[in-house]
């Protein structure tokens, strides 16, 4: 949910990889399919409802993966975050010098 909200607020999916979502989507489809194939081969459809955690987890995973895929390939395709600080619309002063967080000086 946080990533969905971040993508919506930014109107972009720039900065994260869709590959992990595609792999998770494939795993979710295969997991739910396994329940159906096993039940079919056993001739007993209670195997689908007999493991509600696996069924729910597979379906929730596929549901969210579809939303991410739609965001990445259709809704925000081509939208990117600002590439430089000059493109930002806030009042921060980026011209002043800032001390680094890590020092390259004396190491003990």
C-alpha positions as CSV (number, residue, x, y, z in Angstrom):
1,X,0.0,0.0,0.0
2,X,2.7,2.5,0.8
3,X,4.3,2.0,-2.7
4,X,1.0,2.4,-4.4
5,X,0.4,5.7,-2.5
6,X,3.9,6.9,-3.3
7,X,3.4,6.1,-7.0
8,X,0.0,7.9,-7.0
9,X,1.4,11.0,-5.2
10,X,4.4,11.2,-7.5
11,X,2.3,10.3,-10.6
12,X,5.4,8.3,-11.5
13,X,6.9,4.8,-11.0
14,X,10.4,6.2,-11.7
15,X,13.1,4.8,-9.4
16,X,11.9,1.2,-8.8
17,X,12.1,-1.9,-10.9
18,X,9.1,-3.6,-12.4
19,X,11.0,-6.8,-12.8
20,X,10.4,-7.9,-9.1
21,X,6.6,-7.2,-9.6
22,X,6.6,-9.4,-12.8
23,X,8.3,-12.2,-11.0
24,X,5.9,-11.9,-8.0
25,X,2.9,-11.9,-10.4
26,X,4.2,-15.1,-12.1
27,X,4.7,-16.7,-8.7
28,X,1.2,-15.8,-7.5
29,X,-0.4,-17.2,-10.7
30,X,1.6,-20.4,-10.4
31,X,0.7,-20.8,-6.7
32,X,-3.0,-20.4,-7.3
33,X,-2.8,-22.6,-10.4
34,X,-1.1,-25.3,-8.3
35,X,-4.1,-25.4,-6.0
36,X,-6.5,-25.9,-8.9
37,X,-4.3,-28.5,-10.7
38,X,-3.8,-30.5,-7.5
39,X,-7.6,-30.5,-6.7
40,X,-8.4,-31.5,-10.3
41,X,-6.0,-34.4,-10.3
42,X,-7.3,-35.6,-6.9
43,X,-10.9,-35.2,-8.0
44,X,-11.6,-33.3,-4.8
45,X,-12.2,-29.6,-5.1
46,X,-11.9,-29.1,-1.3
47,X,-8.2,-28.7,-1.9
48,X,-8.8,-25.2,-3.2
49,X,-10.7,-24.1,-0.1
50,X,-8.8,-26.4,2.2
51,X,-5.8,-24.1,2.1
52,X,-7.3,-20.6,2.5
53,X,-4.0,-18.9,3.4
54,X,-2.3,-20.0,0.2
55,X,-5.4,-19.1,-1.8
56,X,-5.8,-15.7,-0.2
57,X,-2.0,-14.9,-0.4
58,X,-1.8,-15.8,-4.0
59,X,-4.9,-13.7,-4.9
60,X,-3.8,-10.7,-2.9
61,X,-0.4,-10.8,-4.5
62,X,-1.8,-11.0,-8.0
63,X,-4.3,-8.2,-7.2
64,X,-1.5,-5.8,-6.1
65,X,0.8,-6.8,-8.9
66,X,-1.8,-6.0,-11.5
67,X,-2.2,-2.5,-10.0
68,X,1.6,-2.0,-10.1
69,X,1.7,-3.2,-13.7
70,X,-1.1,-0.9,-14.7
71,X,0.6,2.0,-12.9
72,X,3.9,1.3,-14.6
73,X,2.9,0.5,-18.1
74,X,-0.3,2.6,-18.6
75,X,-1.1,5.3,-16.0
76,X,2.4,6.7,-15.5
77,X,4.3,5.5,-18.5
78,X,6.9,8.1,-19.4
79,X,6.3,10.2,-16.3
80,X,9.6,10.9,-14.5
81,X,10.5,12.7,-11.4
82,X,12.5,16.0,-11.8
83,X,16.0,15.3,-13.0
84,X,17.6,18.3,-11.4
85,X,17.1,20.6,-8.4
86,X,16.2,23.4,-10.8
87,X,13.0,21.5,-11.8
88,X,11.7,21.3,-8.2
89,X,8.9,23.7,-7.3
90,X,9.8,24.4,-3.7
91,X,11.5,27.3,-1.8
92,X,14.7,25.5,-0.7
93,X,17.9,27.3,-1.3
94,X,20.3,24.8,-3.0
95,X,23.0,27.3,-3.6
96,X,24.3,27.3,0.0
97,X,27.1,24.9,0.9
98,X,26.3,21.9,3.0
99,X,28.7,19.8,5.1
100,X,28.9,16.1,4.0
101,X,27.3,13.4,6.2
102,X,30.5,11.3,6.1
103,X,34.0,12.7,6.4
104,X,36.8,11.5,4.3
105,X,39.3,12.7,6.8
106,X,41.0,10.9,9.7
107,X,40.0,7.3,10.0
108,X,40.7,5.6,13.3
